[in-house]
Amino acid sequence: MAINLSEAQQYFVDLIRSHLSMRDANAQGSSYKLSATLGDEEIWEDFRLGLNYFNTLPPRLTSYCSEDLYSISKSTAEQGGDAKAPEREDLSSILITPIMMCALFYSGLRLQWFEAGKHFRYNDNGINIERAKQQDYANIVNGDILAYLNNQLMLIKKTLAFTLVKPVGLWSGMISMPRSLSRALRGCRSAFGG
């Protein structure tokens, strides 16, 4: 079953495909390309799961979609520029990086990156063989993607929550100090029979 993707959805599918080195055509000046590629439907599922993970991560639920994130790239493309290199950024376009890390996490699950260490251990009649590259592959996944999700993503969501509240100055109206003692005690008089 073929899936019909919007311009924004296709942009993110292509972006993930590029990160996974699964481009349909090699990047300019590059000779590296994986022989096996994921389909658009699989990559879109991973992006959508990553986007949902980002949106539901506490402390604040958000409702970003691919169209929101693509808006700056779309306006750049409409002005004749390259959608992959917009001249300006806004909050939505800045959030592409953490959302892509979430999407790459799900692509990694699909591609079994987190099982990479198991594929490099062999036992041949009691002789154990462990390839030297095993640790390098584990470091890529654990050091980059999981560390980002565990450490940076929570800070980004907290910052996003404060950005949406727009606090200004000390207490900023969330909890304010009374202007005078009489104002502070105004509700207390009736409570104590005064």
VMD Tcl script that draws the C-alpha trace (Angstrom):
set ca {
  {0.00 0.00 0.00}
  {1.51 3.30 -1.08}
  {1.32 6.20 1.31}
  {0.64 9.73 0.08}
  {2.81 12.19 1.96}
  {2.42 15.94 2.06}
  {5.33 18.20 1.14}
  {6.22 18.63 4.83}
  {5.94 14.92 5.57}
  {8.15 14.04 2.58}
  {10.69 16.64 3.76}
  {11.05 14.86 7.11}
  {11.11 11.40 5.55}
  {13.97 12.56 3.30}
  {15.73 14.19 6.27}
  {15.65 10.97 8.29}
  {16.68 8.96 5.24}
  {19.70 11.28 4.88}
  {20.62 10.85 8.57}
  {20.48 7.09 8.16}
  {22.65 7.26 4.99}
  {19.78 5.64 3.10}
  {19.35 8.31 0.44}
  {17.91 7.21 -2.87}
  {20.80 9.03 -4.57}
  {24.22 9.71 -3.05}
  {24.88 13.10 -1.51}
  {27.00 15.37 -3.67}
  {30.64 14.41 -3.24}
  {29.82 11.28 -1.22}
  {30.34 7.71 -2.27}
  {28.81 6.19 0.87}
  {25.36 4.66 0.62}
  {23.76 1.71 2.35}
  {22.50 -0.98 0.03}
  {19.33 -1.58 2.05}
  {16.86 1.24 2.62}
  {13.71 1.69 4.63}
  {10.53 2.62 2.79}
  {8.81 5.98 3.12}
  {6.01 4.43 5.16}
  {8.43 2.96 7.70}
  {10.39 6.20 8.03}
  {7.18 8.22 8.36}
  {6.05 5.89 11.17}
  {9.36 6.48 12.97}
  {9.09 10.25 12.55}
  {5.51 10.24 13.79}
  {6.41 8.15 16.85}
  {9.33 10.50 17.56}
  {7.08 13.55 17.19}
  {4.49 12.03 19.52}
  {7.21 11.16 22.03}
  {8.40 14.77 22.00}
  {4.86 16.19 22.25}
  {3.89 14.01 25.21}
  {7.11 14.35 27.17}
  {6.54 16.27 30.43}
  {6.52 18.90 31.87}
  {4.21 20.36 29.19}
  {2.22 18.63 26.49}
  {2.71 20.24 23.10}
  {0.96 19.70 19.79}
  {3.57 20.30 17.10}
  {3.03 18.67 13.73}
  {5.16 18.31 10.61}
  {3.50 21.36 9.04}
  {4.46 23.56 12.03}
  {8.07 22.42 11.90}
  {8.27 22.82 8.13}
  {6.84 26.36 7.98}
  {10.19 28.23 7.80}
  {11.59 25.81 5.21}
  {8.38 26.15 3.19}
  {8.55 29.95 3.14}
  {12.21 29.76 2.11}
  {11.34 27.36 -0.73}
  {8.49 29.61 -1.87}
  {10.97 32.52 -2.11}
  {13.24 30.43 -4.33}
  {15.68 29.32 -1.62}
  {16.75 25.88 -0.47}
  {14.28 24.37 1.99}
  {17.14 22.51 3.70}
  {19.02 25.76 4.40}
  {16.54 28.44 5.50}
  {17.95 31.92 6.10}
  {16.10 32.37 9.39}
  {14.80 30.18 12.17}
  {11.86 30.31 14.57}
  {10.90 28.24 17.60}
  {9.25 25.53 15.51}
  {12.20 25.09 13.16}
  {14.64 24.99 16.08}
  {12.70 22.07 17.54}
  {13.47 19.95 14.46}
  {16.72 18.72 16.05}
  {15.22 17.27 19.27}
  {12.29 15.82 17.35}
  {14.68 14.24 14.84}
  {16.63 12.68 17.72}
  {13.37 11.17 18.98}
  {12.57 9.90 15.47}
  {16.08 8.44 15.07}
  {15.55 6.58 18.35}
  {12.57 4.80 16.81}
  {14.47 4.20 13.56}
  {17.23 2.71 15.70}
  {14.75 0.35 17.31}
  {13.54 -0.70 13.87}
  {17.12 -1.24 12.65}
  {18.12 -2.97 15.92}
  {20.95 -0.53 16.75}
  {20.43 -1.25 20.41}
  {21.15 -4.92 19.78}
  {24.38 -4.16 17.89}
  {26.62 -5.55 20.61}
  {24.96 -8.95 20.43}
  {25.69 -9.26 16.71}
  {29.43 -8.98 17.28}
  {29.88 -11.79 19.80}
  {30.64 -15.25 18.50}
  {31.33 -18.57 20.19}
  {33.02 -21.25 18.13}
  {33.46 -24.52 20.06}
  {34.34 -22.75 23.29}
  {36.44 -20.02 21.69}
  {34.86 -16.62 22.24}
  {35.39 -13.97 19.59}
  {34.41 -10.35 20.12}
  {34.98 -7.83 17.37}
  {36.77 -4.63 18.33}
  {34.17 -2.40 16.65}
  {31.41 -3.53 18.99}
  {32.15 -0.83 21.53}
  {32.25 1.85 18.84}
  {28.75 0.98 17.64}
  {27.43 0.90 21.19}
  {28.97 4.32 21.87}
  {27.26 5.85 18.86}
  {23.83 4.76 20.01}
  {24.27 5.11 23.77}
  {26.51 8.17 23.67}
  {24.60 10.22 21.15}
  {20.95 9.35 20.86}
  {20.17 7.93 24.31}
  {22.27 10.52 26.14}
  {20.52 13.28 24.21}
  {17.09 11.88 24.99}
  {17.91 11.32 28.66}
  {19.71 14.61 29.34}
  {19.02 17.34 26.81}
  {15.44 16.59 25.85}
  {14.08 17.19 29.36}
  {15.90 20.53 29.56}
  {14.50 21.56 26.18}
  {10.96 20.72 27.26}
  {11.36 22.69 30.50}
  {12.68 25.66 28.58}
  {9.81 25.35 26.13}
  {7.30 25.32 29.00}
  {8.78 28.51 30.45}
  {8.89 30.11 26.99}
  {5.17 29.50 26.56}
  {4.38 30.91 30.03}
  {6.49 34.03 29.25}
  {7.59 34.95 32.77}
  {8.88 38.51 33.17}
  {10.77 39.56 36.28}
  {10.56 38.23 39.81}
  {7.40 36.17 40.39}
  {5.96 37.54 37.12}
  {2.34 37.48 38.16}
  {2.23 33.75 38.86}
  {2.69 34.49 42.53}
  {2.95 38.17 43.25}
  {3.94 40.02 46.35}
  {1.15 42.26 47.70}
  {1.58 46.02 47.33}
  {0.73 46.62 50.97}
  {0.05 44.77 54.21}
  {-3.61 45.87 54.19}
  {-4.07 44.24 50.77}
  {-2.37 41.09 51.99}
  {-4.65 40.84 55.02}
  {-7.85 41.88 53.20}
  {-9.25 38.36 53.01}
  {-8.17 37.49 56.56}
  {-10.48 39.94 58.35}
  {-13.69 38.11 57.52}
  {-12.12 34.74 58.26}
  {-11.26 35.74 61.83}
  {-14.54 37.54 62.51}
  {-13.02 41.04 62.12}
}
mol new
graphics top color blue
foreach p $ca { graphics top sphere $p radius 0.5 }
foreach p [lrange $ca 0 end-1] q [lrange $ca 1 end] { graphics top cylinder $p $q radius 0.2 }
display resetview
